[in-house]
Amino acid sequence: MKKSFKAIGIIATMGIMLVSAYLLGTTQAETITEVQTVTETREVIPDGYIPLHDDIVDMNTIVDFSATEYGLQLYFEDGSGYFWER
């Protein structure tokens, strides 16, 4: 009987503490609104493309590549290619 009164008392105390903490948190919280203005413009490069010397490369046109310790060689459908040094 004593244990059940003690358990009920502990549960009631924890419940009161939880409700009190919630009420204290909601009444004391202050809403801060901050407005930020974007002043920078960025170029969006579509998926499947990579930037290369102020140009973009369509990665779907690459037919082969070779990677070495010195860089990356890309081979395109038209026979041309690019070499990127490390």
MOPAC internal coordinates of N, CA, C and O (Angstrom, degrees):
PM7 1SCF
backbone

  N    0.0000 0     0.00 0     0.00 0    0    0    0
  C    1.4365 1     0.00 0     0.00 0    1    0    0
  C    1.5272 1   110.48 1     0.00 0    2    1    0
  O    1.2310 1   121.10 1   138.33 1    3    2    1
  N    1.3714 1   115.50 1   -41.67 1    3    2    1
  C    1.4598 1   119.07 1   179.61 1    5    3    2
  C    1.5231 1   110.81 1   -65.00 1    6    5    3
  O    1.2310 1   121.26 1   142.01 1    7    6    5
  N    1.3659 1   115.20 1   -37.99 1    7    6    5
  C    1.4611 1   119.00 1  -179.40 1    9    7    6
  C    1.5195 1   111.44 1   -64.20 1   10    9    7
  O    1.2310 1   119.63 1   140.43 1   11   10    9
  N    1.3153 1   118.31 1   -39.57 1   11   10    9
  C    1.4590 1   120.91 1  -178.87 1   13   11   10
  C    1.5295 1   110.85 1   -67.72 1   14   13   11
  O    1.2310 1   119.81 1   141.56 1   15   14   13
  N    1.3552 1   117.96 1   -38.44 1   15   14   13
  C    1.4633 1   120.39 1   176.11 1   17   15   14
  C    1.5219 1   110.65 1   -64.68 1   18   17   15
  O    1.2310 1   121.00 1   139.98 1   19   18   17
  N    1.3306 1   115.69 1   -40.02 1   19   18   17
  C    1.4583 1   120.50 1   179.59 1   21   19   18
  C    1.5393 1   110.09 1   -65.64 1   22   21   19
  O    1.2310 1   120.01 1   136.93 1   23   22   21
  N    1.3298 1   117.59 1   -43.07 1   23   22   21
  C    1.4724 1   121.51 1   179.50 1   25   23   22
  C    1.5210 1   111.13 1   -64.41 1   26   25   23
  O    1.2310 1   120.83 1   136.58 1   27   26   25
  N    1.3409 1   116.02 1   -43.42 1   27   26   25
  C    1.4692 1   119.91 1   178.23 1   29   27   26
  C    1.5212 1   110.13 1   -63.27 1   30   29   27
  O    1.2310 1   120.06 1   139.72 1   31   30   29
  N    1.3321 1   117.50 1   -40.28 1   31   30   29
  C    1.4659 1   121.44 1   178.34 1   33   31   30
  C    1.5188 1   111.98 1   -63.52 1   34   33   31
  O    1.2310 1   120.41 1   137.88 1   35   34   33
  N    1.3361 1   116.82 1   -42.12 1   35   34   33
  C    1.4744 1   120.94 1   179.19 1   37   35   34
  C    1.5245 1   110.46 1   -65.41 1   38   37   35
  O    1.2310 1   120.20 1   135.25 1   39   38   37
  N    1.3223 1   117.22 1   -44.75 1   39   38   37
  C    1.4757 1   121.15 1   179.78 1   41   39   38
  C    1.5220 1   110.34 1   -63.70 1   42   41   39
  O    1.2310 1   119.82 1   137.31 1   43   42   41
  N    1.3323 1   117.95 1   -42.69 1   43   42   41
  C    1.4643 1   121.45 1   179.32 1   45   43   42
  C    1.5269 1   110.50 1   -64.39 1   46   45   43
  O    1.2310 1   120.30 1   137.86 1   47   46   45
  N    1.3325 1   117.04 1   -42.14 1   47   46   45
  C    1.4600 1   120.88 1   179.64 1   49   47   46
  C    1.5298 1   110.93 1   -63.63 1   50   49   47
  O    1.2310 1   120.35 1   136.02 1   51   50   49
  N    1.3393 1   116.94 1   -43.98 1   51   50   49
  C    1.4668 1   120.23 1   179.28 1   53   51   50
  C    1.5200 1   111.09 1   -65.05 1   54   53   51
  O    1.2310 1   120.44 1   141.28 1   55   54   53
  N    1.3386 1   116.77 1   -38.72 1   55   54   53
  C    1.4589 1   120.49 1   177.77 1   57   55   54
  C    1.5238 1   111.77 1   -63.32 1   58   57   55
  O    1.2310 1   120.78 1   136.30 1   59   58   57
  N    1.3175 1   116.11 1   -43.70 1   59   58   57
  C    1.4718 1   120.63 1   178.78 1   61   59   58
  C    1.5301 1   110.02 1   -64.12 1   62   61   59
  O    1.2310 1   120.54 1   139.40 1   63   62   61
  N    1.3344 1   116.58 1   -40.60 1   63   62   61
  C    1.4641 1   119.68 1   179.18 1   65   63   62
  C    1.5335 1   110.92 1   -64.80 1   66   65   63
  O    1.2310 1   120.02 1   138.60 1   67   66   65
  N    1.3356 1   117.56 1   -41.40 1   67   66   65
  C    1.4585 1   120.63 1   179.10 1   69   67   66
  C    1.5246 1   111.77 1   -63.81 1   70   69   67
  O    1.2310 1   120.28 1   134.09 1   71   70   69
  N    1.3122 1   117.08 1   -45.91 1   71   70   69
  C    1.4654 1   120.98 1   179.52 1   73   71   70
  C    1.5192 1   110.02 1   -64.35 1   74   73   71
  O    1.2310 1   119.97 1   138.16 1   75   74   73
  N    1.3163 1   117.66 1   -41.84 1   75   74   73
  C    1.4678 1   121.16 1   178.92 1   77   75   74
  C    1.5234 1   111.05 1   -63.31 1   78   77   75
  O    1.2310 1   120.00 1   136.60 1   79   78   77
  N    1.3350 1   117.61 1   -43.40 1   79   78   77
  C    1.4610 1   120.65 1   179.28 1   81   79   78
  C    1.5179 1   111.08 1   -63.60 1   82   81   79
  O    1.2310 1   120.29 1   139.80 1   83   82   81
  N    1.3364 1   117.05 1   -40.20 1   83   82   81
  C    1.4643 1   120.28 1   178.56 1   85   83   82
  C    1.5250 1   110.69 1   -63.46 1   86   85   83
  O    1.2310 1   120.62 1   131.85 1   87   86   85
  N    1.3242 1   116.42 1   -48.15 1   87   86   85
  C    1.4665 1   120.00 1  -179.39 1   89   87   86
  C    1.5254 1   111.31 1   -63.80 1   90   89   87
  O    1.2310 1   120.06 1   140.27 1   91   90   89
  N    1.3087 1   117.50 1   -39.73 1   91   90   89
  C    1.4596 1   120.75 1   178.72 1   93   91   90
  C    1.5275 1   110.18 1   -64.88 1   94   93   91
  O    1.2310 1   120.30 1   138.46 1   95   94   93
  N    1.3167 1   117.03 1   -41.54 1   95   94   93
  C    1.4594 1   120.90 1  -179.26 1   97   95   94
  C    1.5135 1   113.02 1   -67.71 1   98   97   95
  O    1.2310 1   119.96 1   142.17 1   99   98   97
  N    1.3272 1   117.68 1   -37.83 1   99   98   97
  C    1.4652 1   119.44 1  -178.16 1  101   99   98
  C    1.5156 1   112.07 1   -77.10 1  102  101   99
  O    1.2310 1   119.73 1   151.13 1  103  102  101
  N    1.3240 1   118.12 1   -28.87 1  103  102  101
  C    1.4622 1   119.06 1  -179.42 1  105  103  102
  C    1.5266 1   111.67 1   -86.33 1  106  105  103
  O    1.2310 1   119.88 1   155.68 1  107  106  105
  N    1.3212 1   117.84 1   -24.32 1  107  106  105
  C    1.4559 1   121.03 1  -177.68 1  109  107  106
  C    1.5330 1   112.80 1   -92.46 1  110  109  107
  O    1.2310 1   120.20 1   162.00 1  111  110  109
  N    1.3294 1   117.23 1   -18.00 1  111  110  109
  C    1.4648 1   120.32 1  -176.98 1  113  111  110
  C    1.5241 1   109.56 1   -70.25 1  114  113  111
  O    1.2310 1   121.40 1   -41.34 1  115  114  113
  N    1.3072 1   114.93 1   138.66 1  115  114  113
  C    1.4519 1   121.45 1  -178.54 1  117  115  114
  C    1.5337 1   108.16 1  -114.68 1  118  117  115
  O    1.2310 1   120.41 1   -46.80 1  119  118  117
  N    1.3211 1   116.82 1   133.20 1  119  118  117
  C    1.4552 1   121.22 1  -179.48 1  121  119  118
  C    1.5182 1   108.91 1   -87.73 1  122  121  119
  O    1.2310 1   121.07 1   -56.41 1  123  122  121
  N    1.3239 1   115.56 1   123.59 1  123  122  121
  C    1.4561 1   120.93 1   179.09 1  125  123  122
  C    1.5301 1   107.41 1  -112.46 1  126  125  123
  O    1.2310 1   120.86 1   -56.96 1  127  126  125
  N    1.3068 1   115.96 1   123.04 1  127  126  125
  C    1.4551 1   120.90 1   178.68 1  129  127  126
  C    1.5147 1   108.05 1  -108.07 1  130  129  127
  O    1.2310 1   120.65 1   -56.57 1  131  130  129
  N    1.3153 1   116.36 1   123.43 1  131  130  129
  C    1.4479 1   121.42 1  -179.08 1  133  131  130
  C    1.5219 1   108.70 1  -121.12 1  134  133  131
  O    1.2310 1   120.49 1   -53.35 1  135  134  133
  N    1.3180 1   116.66 1   126.65 1  135  134  133
  C    1.4572 1   121.78 1  -179.50 1  137  135  134
  C    1.5186 1   108.26 1  -103.30 1  138  137  135
  O    1.2310 1   120.98 1   -52.60 1  139  138  137
  N    1.3305 1   115.74 1   127.40 1  139  138  137
  C    1.4556 1   120.97 1   177.89 1  141  139  138
  C    1.5163 1   108.92 1  -117.66 1  142  141  139
  O    1.2310 1   120.75 1   -43.97 1  143  142  141
  N    1.3066 1   116.18 1   136.03 1  143  142  141
  C    1.4508 1   121.75 1   179.87 1  145  143  142
  C    1.5245 1   109.27 1  -106.15 1  146  145  143
  O    1.2310 1   120.93 1   -46.64 1  147  146  145
  N    1.3177 1   115.82 1   133.36 1  147  146  145
  C    1.4644 1   121.11 1   178.85 1  149  147  146
  C    1.5237 1   107.86 1   -85.39 1  150  149  147
  O    1.2310 1   121.24 1   -56.66 1  151  150  149
  N    1.3371 1   115.24 1   123.34 1  151  150  149
  C    1.4594 1   119.60 1  -178.91 1  153  151  150
  C    1.5235 1   111.93 1  -117.26 1  154  153  151
  O    1.2310 1   120.49 1  -176.30 1  155  154  153
  N    1.3145 1   116.66 1     3.70 1  155  154  153
  C    1.4591 1   121.11 1  -175.37 1  157  155  154
  C    1.5238 1   109.14 1  -116.97 1  158  157  155
  O    1.2310 1   120.63 1   -43.03 1  159  158  157
  N    1.3263 1   116.40 1   136.97 1  159  158  157
  C    1.4532 1   121.46 1   177.01 1  161  159  158
  C    1.5074 1   108.79 1  -107.54 1  162  161  159
  O    1.2310 1   120.62 1   -47.69 1  163  162  161
  N    1.3338 1   116.41 1   132.31 1  163  162  161
  C    1.4580 1   120.89 1   179.80 1  165  163  162
  C    1.5162 1   109.54 1  -121.19 1  166  165  163
  O    1.2310 1   121.34 1   -35.54 1  167  166  165
  N    1.3313 1   115.05 1   144.46 1  167  166  165
  C    1.4537 1   120.36 1   177.16 1  169  167  166
  C    1.5233 1   108.77 1   -81.51 1  170  169  167
  O    1.2310 1   120.92 1   -44.99 1  171  170  169
  N    1.3134 1   115.84 1   135.01 1  171  170  169
  C    1.4598 1   121.01 1   179.16 1  173  171  170
  C    1.5205 1   107.97 1   -99.62 1  174  173  171
  O    1.2310 1   120.95 1   -56.96 1  175  174  173
  N    1.3323 1   115.78 1   123.04 1  175  174  173
  C    1.4585 1   121.46 1   179.33 1  177  175  174
  C    1.5189 1   107.52 1  -101.97 1  178  177  175
  O    1.2310 1   119.77 1   -53.99 1  179  178  177
  N    1.3371 1   118.03 1   126.01 1  179  178  177
  C    1.4655 1   120.36 1  -177.20 1  181  179  178
  C    1.5251 1   112.48 1   -64.43 1  182  181  179
  O    1.2310 1   121.09 1   -20.28 1  183  182  181
  N    1.3316 1   115.51 1   159.72 1  183  182  181
  C    1.4612 1   121.06 1   176.42 1  185  183  182
  C    1.5236 1   109.55 1   -61.51 1  186  185  183
  O    1.2310 1   120.63 1   -37.41 1  187  186  185
  N    1.3175 1   116.41 1   142.59 1  187  186  185
  C    1.4589 1   120.74 1   179.52 1  189  187  186
  C    1.5181 1   112.80 1    90.63 1  190  189  187
  O    1.2310 1   119.41 1   179.60 1  191  190  189
  N    1.3238 1   118.72 1    -0.40 1  191  190  189
  C    1.4585 1   123.18 1   178.85 1  193  191  190
  C    1.5166 1   109.08 1  -119.91 1  194  193  191
  O    1.2310 1   120.31 1   -29.96 1  195  194  193
  N    1.3258 1   117.01 1   150.04 1  195  194  193
  C    1.4559 1   121.00 1   174.50 1  197  195  194
  C    1.5257 1   108.56 1  -130.97 1  198  197  195
  O    1.2310 1   119.40 1   -33.00 1  199  198  197
  N    1.3326 1   118.74 1   147.00 1  199  198  197
  C    1.4639 1   120.67 1   179.00 1  201  199  198
  C    1.5251 1   111.30 1   -74.69 1  202  201  199
  O    1.2310 1   120.47 1   -36.44 1  203  202  201
  N    1.3290 1   116.71 1   143.56 1  203  202  201
  C    1.4529 1   121.44 1   178.73 1  205  203  202
  C    1.5196 1   108.50 1  -151.91 1  206  205  203
  O    1.2310 1   119.70 1   -68.98 1  207  206  205
  N    1.3254 1   118.18 1   111.02 1  207  206  205
  C    1.4608 1   124.54 1   176.19 1  209  207  206
  C    1.5276 1   111.75 1    47.63 1  210  209  207
  O    1.2310 1   120.35 1  -120.06 1  211  210  209
  N    1.3163 1   116.93 1    59.94 1  211  210  209
  C    1.4692 1   123.48 1  -179.84 1  213  211  210
  C    1.5173 1   112.41 1    58.86 1  214  213  211
  O    1.2310 1   119.79 1  -154.03 1  215  214  213
  N    1.3116 1   118.00 1    25.97 1  215  214  213
  C    1.4509 1   124.31 1   177.83 1  217  215  214
  C    1.5257 1   106.28 1  -139.91 1  218  217  215
  O    1.2310 1   120.38 1    -9.21 1  219  218  217
  N    1.3104 1   116.88 1   170.79 1  219  218  217
  C    1.4589 1   118.86 1   176.18 1  221  219  218
  C    1.5213 1   109.31 1  -122.13 1  222  221  219
  O    1.2310 1   121.09 1   -29.02 1  223  222  221
  N    1.3238 1   115.52 1   150.98 1  223  222  221
  C    1.4572 1   122.33 1  -178.43 1  225  223  222
  C    1.5197 1   108.03 1  -114.28 1  226  225  223
  O    1.2310 1   120.55 1   -51.58 1  227  226  225
  N    1.3395 1   116.55 1   128.42 1  227  226  225
  C    1.4548 1   120.91 1   175.74 1  229  227  226
  C    1.5208 1   108.01 1   -79.40 1  230  229  227
  O    1.2310 1   120.49 1   -69.63 1  231  230  229
  N    1.3256 1   116.67 1   110.37 1  231  230  229
  C    1.4526 1   121.30 1  -176.39 1  233  231  230
  C    1.5310 1   112.30 1   -68.95 1  234  233  231
  O    1.2310 1   120.15 1   164.79 1  235  234  233
  N    1.3418 1   117.31 1   -15.21 1  235  234  233
  C    1.4576 1   120.35 1   177.66 1  237  235  234
  C    1.5261 1   111.94 1   -74.51 1  238  237  235
  O    1.2310 1   119.55 1   163.13 1  239  238  237
  N    1.3386 1   118.47 1   -16.87 1  239  238  237
  C    1.4654 1   121.33 1  -179.75 1  241  239  238
  C    1.5208 1   112.41 1   -92.14 1  242  241  239
  O    1.2310 1   119.61 1   178.77 1  243  242  241
  N    1.3274 1   118.35 1    -1.23 1  243  242  241
  C    1.4646 1   121.25 1   178.79 1  245  243  242
  C    1.5237 1   109.10 1   -79.55 1  246  245  243
  O    1.2310 1   120.95 1   -51.65 1  247  246  245
  N    1.3419 1   115.79 1   128.35 1  247  246  245
  C    1.4626 1   119.83 1  -179.38 1  249  247  246
  C    1.5240 1   111.85 1  -103.91 1  250  249  247
  O    1.2310 1   119.82 1   158.15 1  251  250  249
  N    1.3403 1   117.95 1   -21.85 1  251  250  249
  C    1.4572 1   120.27 1  -179.44 1  253  251  250
  C    1.5257 1   108.98 1  -159.76 1  254  253  251
  O    1.2310 1   120.94 1   -16.64 1  255  254  253
  N    1.3129 1   115.80 1   163.36 1  255  254  253
  C    1.4572 1   121.16 1   175.35 1  257  255  254
  C    1.5177 1   108.39 1  -151.72 1  258  257  255
  O    1.2310 1   121.47 1   -20.19 1  259  258  257
  N    1.3207 1   114.80 1   159.81 1  259  258  257
  C    1.4629 1   120.15 1   172.57 1  261  259  258
  C    1.5258 1   107.50 1  -140.86 1  262  261  259
  O    1.2310 1   121.51 1   -47.76 1  263  262  261
  N    1.3210 1   114.72 1   132.24 1  263  262  261
  C    1.4609 1   120.94 1  -178.58 1  265  263  262
  C    1.5174 1   108.70 1  -113.78 1  266  265  263
  O    1.2310 1   120.90 1   -48.92 1  267  266  265
  N    1.3260 1   115.88 1   131.08 1  267  266  265
  C    1.4496 1   121.79 1   176.58 1  269  267  266
  C    1.5189 1   108.45 1  -126.36 1  270  269  267
  O    1.2310 1   120.79 1     2.26 1  271  270  269
  N    1.3142 1   116.09 1  -177.74 1  271  270  269
  C    1.4669 1   119.65 1   177.69 1  273  271  270
  C    1.5235 1   111.42 1   -71.80 1  274  273  271
  O    1.2310 1   120.22 1   165.81 1  275  274  273
  N    1.3335 1   117.18 1   -14.19 1  275  274  273
  C    1.4697 1   121.20 1  -178.18 1  277  275  274
  C    1.5213 1   113.41 1   -96.37 1  278  277  275
  O    1.2310 1   119.62 1   159.55 1  279  278  277
  N    1.3314 1   118.32 1   -20.45 1  279  278  277
  C    1.4487 1   119.53 1  -179.33 1  281  279  278
  C    1.5161 1   112.45 1   166.84 1  282  281  279
  O    1.2310 1   121.37 1    17.07 1  283  282  281
  N    1.3237 1   114.98 1  -162.93 1  283  282  281
  C    1.4542 1   122.53 1  -176.89 1  285  283  282
  C    1.5238 1   108.97 1  -127.42 1  286  285  283
  O    1.2310 1   120.11 1   -50.50 1  287  286  285
  N    1.3260 1   117.39 1   129.50 1  287  286  285
  C    1.4568 1   122.96 1   176.84 1  289  287  286
  C    1.5228 1   107.87 1  -107.51 1  290  289  287
  O    1.2310 1   120.53 1   -55.44 1  291  290  289
  N    1.3520 1   116.59 1   124.56 1  291  290  289
  C    1.4648 1   122.20 1   177.47 1  293  291  290
  C    1.5194 1   108.59 1  -107.31 1  294  293  291
  O    1.2310 1   119.89 1   -45.05 1  295  294  293
  N    1.3281 1   117.81 1   134.95 1  295  294  293
  C    1.4624 1   123.46 1   178.69 1  297  295  294
  C    1.5217 1   108.69 1  -114.37 1  298  297  295
  O    1.2310 1   120.57 1   -48.88 1  299  298  297
  N    1.3421 1   116.52 1   131.12 1  299  298  297
  C    1.4556 1   121.80 1  -176.28 1  301  299  298
  C    1.5240 1   111.48 1  -104.34 1  302  301  299
  O    1.2310 1   121.10 1   -12.25 1  303  302  301
  N    1.3493 1   115.51 1   167.75 1  303  302  301
  C    1.4634 1   122.00 1  -178.65 1  305  303  302
  C    1.5241 1   112.61 1   -59.16 1  306  305  303
  O    1.2310 1   120.29 1   144.43 1  307  306  305
  N    1.3266 1   117.04 1   -35.57 1  307  306  305
  C    1.4732 1   120.53 1  -176.28 1  309  307  306
  C    1.5286 1   112.72 1   -83.70 1  310  309  307
  O    1.2310 1   119.67 1  -175.12 1  311  310  309
  N    1.3243 1   118.23 1     4.88 1  311  310  309
  C    1.4522 1   121.78 1   177.56 1  313  311  310
  C    1.5168 1   114.49 1    94.71 1  314  313  311
  O    1.2310 1   120.02 1   169.04 1  315  314  313
  N    1.3215 1   117.57 1   -10.96 1  315  314  313
  C    1.4629 1   119.84 1   179.04 1  317  315  314
  C    1.5274 1   108.83 1   -82.37 1  318  317  315
  O    1.2310 1   120.75 1    -3.13 1  319  318  317
  N    1.3234 1   116.16 1   176.87 1  319  318  317
  C    1.4514 1   119.99 1  -179.55 1  321  319  318
  C    1.5027 1   112.10 1  -166.45 1  322  321  319
  O    1.2310 1   121.09 1   -10.08 1  323  322  321
  N    1.2971 1   115.53 1   169.92 1  323  322  321
  C    1.4482 1   123.47 1   177.50 1  325  323  322
  C    1.5227 1   108.89 1  -130.15 1  326  325  323
  O    1.2310 1   120.91 1   -33.07 1  327  326  325
  N    1.3407 1   115.86 1   146.93 1  327  326  325
  C    1.4571 1   121.07 1   173.82 1  329  327  326
  C    1.5092 1   108.02 1  -121.39 1  330  329  327
  O    1.2310 1   120.23 1   -54.85 1  331  330  329
  N    1.3086 1   117.17 1   125.15 1  331  330  329
  C    1.4524 1   122.61 1   177.84 1  333  331  330
  C    1.5141 1   108.56 1  -107.90 1  334  333  331
  O    1.2310 1   121.49 1   -56.53 1  335  334  333
  N    1.3313 1   114.75 1   123.47 1  335  334  333
  C    1.4677 1   119.32 1   177.92 1  337  335  334
  C    1.5175 1   108.76 1   -83.25 1  338  337  335
  O    1.2310 1   121.78 1   -25.57 1  339  338  337
  N    1.3242 1   114.20 1   154.43 1  339  338  337
  C    1.4644 1   119.70 1   177.11 1  341  339  338
  C    1.4830 1   111.15 1   -73.48 1  342  341  339
  O    1.2310 1   120.10 1   180.00 1  343  342  341

